[in-house]
Amino acid sequence: MILDPTYFIFAVPGMILALLATMKVKSTFHKYARYAASSGLTGAEAARRMLASEGIYDVKIEQTQGFLSDHYDPRANALRLSPDVYNSPSLSAIGVACHEAGHALQKAHDYAPLTMRSALVPLTSFGSQLAMPVFMIGLFAQLPFLVNLGIWLFIGVVAFALVTLPVEWDASARAKRLMVRAGIVTAQEQEHAGSVLNAAFLTYVASAVSAILTLAYLLMVRNRE
């Protein structure tokens, strides 16, 4: 596929969008990492307060390694926050931590798209590794059923990317609303913390666009063979 010039027509826009989104996230995070919330709460404390404001006390809040490696693990019901978020009282840290707490609230309230995304994780993990090899083998061996299998496996990847969009948007919306209501930040501070979440959402948009373009390319290759 990389020898096909047409491939780059489909791949390059997604790559550029992903690069720009990543740069935007990092620059926005570093910008508001210089400003501490007036409450003085760290990211971990902010997440705990936000969950408590909704009557949620059973979520574990743990420190993990890596820059912006923050995530919510629904299987363990645990927030895992990077050191720059867990220990920092910055508006960036609070925004990210409260976003992850938003995912915990989604699980507690049985938010359907989160349940759907969790169900897609095994298929997506399997499909992301095998879709391209299966497609390529089918293409070179002229075995249409393998070509179609590769496409169907990749459709699972696209479905995961698409269902991730409402999940991430909703988690940020919950965070923006509750971080003020729970007294974690002021309304003005929320605007800055929310800027980090808006930038982060662009990375998920970029991932979805890239997945859709790749699927379009696979379909085009199949149809012209």
N, C-alpha and C positions, 0 to 999 in steps of 0.2 A: 504493500500500500504506500509506503514512503517513497517508492520509485514512481508513483503516479502523480504527475503535477496537479491533477484535479484535487487530490487529497488536501493539498495546502489551501485551496480555495475554501474548503470546509473547516480545516483545522485552525488556520491562522487567526480568524476573528475570535474564536473562543479562547485561544492562547493569549491574545492581546488583552481581551476583556478580563481574563483571570489575573494577568500581571498587573493591570491598572487597579483592579479591586484589591489585590493584596497590598499594593503600595499605599492605597487610600486607607486601608485598615491600620497599617503600621504607623503612618504619619498622623492619623487622627488619634490613635491610642497614645502615642508619644506626646502629642500636643496637650491632651487633657490629663496625662499622667503627672504633669507639673502642678496641678491644682488639687488641693485637698478639700474634701467635703467639710462643711462647717460642723457637721455632726461628729467628725473625728473617727467614724467607724471604718474599720478595714473592710476589704471585700468579703472576707469570711463572715465578719460580724453583720455586715449589711444583708448578706444572703440569709443568715439565720433569722434576723429581725423580720425580713420580708416574709419568710415562710411562717414565722410565728404569728404575724399579723393576720394570716389566713387560717390559723389553727393547725398548722402542720409542724410537728415536732420530731418526726421519725426519720428525717432525711439526714444521712451522714454528710458532713462537709470535711473533705480531706484535701491535703496539699499534694500536688503532683509535680512533675518536672517538665521543663520546656517552656518556651515563650508562646503565650496564647494557646496553650494546649488544653484550655479549660473545656470541660464537657460535663454533661449529666449522664450517668449510667442508670437507665431505668431498671435493669435487672438487679443491680445492687442497691438501688434507690440512694445513690450517692452523688453529691456534687464533688468534682475533682477540679481544684483551682490551681493554676500555676502560681509560682512564688510572687510574681509581679502583681497578681490579683489578690491572692490569699492574704498577704501581709500588708498591703498598701491601702491607705485611706484616700487615694486619688479618685477623681471622678471617673477616670477610665476604668479603674479596678472595680468600682462600685457598679458601673454600668454592666460590665461583663459578668460579674458575680450575680447580679440580680437577674440578668438574662438567663443564666443557667438555673437559677431558682425558679424562673418562669417555667422551665421544662418540668421541674419537679411538681409544680402546681398543675401543669397539664396532666401529668400522670394521676395525681390525686383526684382530679376532676374528670377523669376518663375522657380526655380530649381525643376525639376519634382519629384525626390525622396523625397524632403521635403513636397511637396504637397501630395504625396502618404502617407507619414508617418502621416501627420496631419489628413488625411481621415481615417486612421486606428485607431486613438486614441480612439474613442467611442467603436469600436468593441473590441479593446484590453483591455480596462478598464472593459467592460462587461465580456469578455471571461476569463480574468485572475482571476476573482472572482468566476465564475460559472463553468468553465470547469471541475475542479477536483470534486466538489460536484455532478455535473450531471453525470460524468463518474462513480463515486463510487456508486451512487444510481442505475444506470443502471446495474452495475456489480453485486451488491448484490441482486437486484430484478430480475435479468436475463431478462433485457429489452434491447435488442440489439440497438434499435433506440436511447435510451438515452446514451448508450456507444458511439455510433457513433457521437451523437450530442456533447458530451463532447470532443471528439477528434477534431471535426471541430472547436469548440470554441477555442481549444488550438492551432490549426493551425493558427488562427488569431494572437495569441501571438507570435508564431514563425515568421510569416510574418513580424510583427512589428520589432522584434529583428533583422531580416535580412536586412530590408530596412533602419534601423537605421545606419548600418555600412557605406554605402556610404555617408549618410547625415553627419555623424560625421567626416569622413575622409576628405570630401570636405570642411567642415567648417574650419578644421585645416589647410588644404592646402591654403585656401584663407587668413587665418590669418598669416601664415608664410610668404607668398608672400607680403602682403600689409603692414605688420607692419614695414618692412624695407623700402618699397617704400614711405610710408607716413612719414618716419623720426621718428617713435616711438622708434625703437631700431636700433642698428648697426647690421651688418651681424653676427658678433661674438655673440652678445647678443641674436640674433634670435635663434641661435642653442640651447642655454640654455632654452629660453622660449619655444621653440619647444619641448624640452625634456618632459616638463610637459604635453603637448598635446599628445605626443606619448604614455606616460604612461596612460593617461586618456582613450585613444582609446582601450587599453587592457581590460578595464572594459566592454566595449560594445561587444568585442569579447567573453569575458567570459559569458556574458548574452546570447548571441546567441548560444554558445556551450551548455550551460545549458538547454536552451529551446529545442534545437534539440534532446538532449539526453533524456529529459523528454518525448517528443513526441514519440521517438523510443520506450521507455518503455511502453507507453500507447498502442501503436500499437502491441507490443509483447504480452501484457496481453490480449488484445482483441482477438488476433489470437489463443492464446492457450486455451481460454475458450470454 
